[in-house]
Amino acid sequence: MPVPREPDPTRRSERAHAAILTATRELIVEVGYDGMSIEAIAGRAGVGKQTIYRWWPSKAALVLDMWTPDVEEQLGFPDTGDLAADLTTQISAVIGLVEDAVFSSSFRALVAESQHDEALSAQMRQRIFDPRIAACKERLRKAQEAGQLAADVDLDIAVDLFYGGFYHRYLLRVAPLTRAHAAQIVRAALAGVAGDRR
């Protein structure tokens, strides 16, 4: 008579983890970030609240984990050899991501919560911002090597110039944020950092 197999706790954990992320994605569409609770996520996923808190310390951390793959998939940095075109494409992709109302409202909420949650702030830097900054700086280094940017340009300042306008408009809502704005920002910023390439 075959011996019954013991349940695999690893597979149970993987299923629960996936169910929680799926439930979070469904609920954030249905009720929004502010209307969603850990209790509701647990109920939708068919798990206990303690299971969620085993992996995520807060709703914000869970939502960040849910959105990170979308950011990674949609915000790759192109390298066609045309710096202006690559920057415009990438910044346009960022604008396209926040044109999704569900993503945009929850991302604003994460930014707001990160102002008084150091752990969340560190996670957002590590998972969202730092990889994008590093990719941009690498593309700018290649542009310097090709003579498209002045060799003495501070790349951190250059990143501020290219992306500061986006966050100024996106978070403060002082002006419309459009794809055309991406091209305008790139042209203006490059005029300042390209240097004399004669």
LINJO-V743426 format. One record per pair of residues at least 4 apart in sequence whose ideal C-beta (glycine too) atoms are under 6 Angstrom apart, sorted by the first residue. I is the first residue (numbers start at 1). GAP is how many residues later the second one is. Records with the same first field share a line. If there is no record, write none. Layout:
I: GAP + GAP
//
This chain:
16: 31 + 35
19: 26
20: 25 + 32
21: 45
23: 18 + 21 + 22
24: 17 + 38 + 42
25: 41
27: 4 + 9 + 13
28: 5 + 8 + 78
29: 73
31: 4 + 5
33: 73 + 76
36: 4
38: 11 + 14 + 21
42: 5 + 7 + 10
47: 4
52: 4
56: 5 + 6
57: 4
60: 50 + 53 + 60
63: 43
64: 46 + 59
68: 59
71: 4 + 57
74: 19 + 23
75: 18
77: 13 + 58 + 62
78: 8 + 11
80: 6
83: 60 + 65
84: 102 + 106
87: 75 + 99
88: 4 + 94 + 95 + 98
91: 91
92: 87 + 90
95: 82 + 84 + 87
98: 6 + 72
103: 4
113: 4 + 7
114: 6 + 7 + 10
123: 4
124: 4
125: 4 + 5
126: 4
133: 26
136: 23
137: 18
140: 15 + 18
143: 5 + 6
144: 5 + 7
147: 50
149: 4 + 44
150: 45
153: 5 + 40
158: 35
159: 4
160: 4
161: 28
162: 27
164: 4
165: 20
166: 4
167: 4
168: 4
169: 6 + 8
170: 7
177: 4
185: 4
186: 4
190: 4
//
